[in-house]
C-alpha cells in the first residue's frame, strides 16, 4: 500500500498544483494551451527521442513472448474500447482518444518506480519495454488514426499522402522514429545532446499533470459520464485481465516478467489522451476526469494486485 501511495501521490500533487494555480489566478486561462503546446512540441518529443535512441532493440526480439503479450493486451483493449464507445456520429478521432485512454498507462511516471519497489531490479527491463510500447508505439498508432480521420479524402491515395505528410510533421511521431533510427544504426548520443534531451524531456510528465489541473479548474461541468466510466473500467480492469491471460496462458516467459506485464497494465491512465484531445481541438473533459478518477481508484486496485502477487512464486 505504501509503495502504491508513494507512486500515486506526486500525480495527485501535480494535478492539485495546477488546479490551485488556476483558482488562485497564478496562471491564467491561456496557460493551459501554452503548457500543453510546450509538452507536445518540445518536452515530450525530447523524451520520446531519447527513450528510443537508448532502447536495446535486441531485448524486444529476445523477449518476444513478453513483447507480444504486452502489445496484444494493449491492442485488444484499444479495439474493445473503440467498439464499446461507438455511437451515432462519433468520429474516429474521438474513438481513438477513448481507445487510447483505456490502454495508455502512466508507465514512466508510476509504472517503473512501482515495479522497482515491488519486484526489484530484475523488473527494470520488462518495465522499460512496456513503457516504450506504450509511449511510442501505442501513441504513434493513435496519432496515425487521428490524422487519417482529419485528412480523410474521397480517394485513398490522396488520403494516405495527406496522412503521411501530417505524420512526418508531427513531432510526437517524428521524434521517436528519429530515435529508433539512431538505435538501429548503433549511434550513441553525444553527452551534451543526451543531457539536453534528458533535461527537456524530464519536464514532460510534470507539466502535463499541471496542465490537467489547470484544465479541471477552468472547465465547465459536462461530458459523457458513461464514456468516462468505460475508459476507467477498461484501463483498471479489462487491460490487466487481458494481459494476464496472454502473459500466463498464451506466451512463455518467466513469472516475474509475467507479473510485471500485469502490474504495468493495471496502472491508471497516463496524460497522453488529454494532451492529444487538447492538441486536436476535441473535448478534453472526459480524458482529464478519467485520468484523475483512474488514479484515485488505482490505489485500492493496485494494492489488491500487489497483495496477490506477493503470494505467488516469482523465481
Protein Blocks (a to p, Z undefined) as FASTA:
>chain_A
ZZmmmmmmmmmmmmmmmmmmmmnomacfklmmmmmmmmmmmmmmmmmmmmmmmpcfklmm
mmmmlmmmmmmmmmmmmmmmmmmmgcehiafklmmmmmmmmmmccfklmmmmmmmmmnoj
mlmmmmmmmmmmmmmmmmmmmmmmmmmmmmgcfblklmmmmmmmmmmmpmklmmmmmmmm
mmmnopacdfklmmmmmmmmmmmmmmmmmmmmmmmmmpccedjfklmmmmmmmmmmmmmm
mmmmmmmmmpgcdfklmmmmmmmmmpccdfklmmmmmmnopafklmmmmmmmmmmmmmmm
mmmmmmmmmmpcfZZ
